Amino acid sequence: AISHFHEYLRLSPNQPDVAPIQSLIQTLKSPN
């Protein structure tokens, strides 16, 4: 799932929802 988000960010770096997606990635990566 993480790799899918990274692909989305790489292919669409100028999308307005990149920031929330990056925040989501950080949440998914967190040890909690």
Secondary structure, 3 states (H helix, E strand, C coil): CHHHHHHHHHHCCCCCCHHHHHHHHHHHHCCC
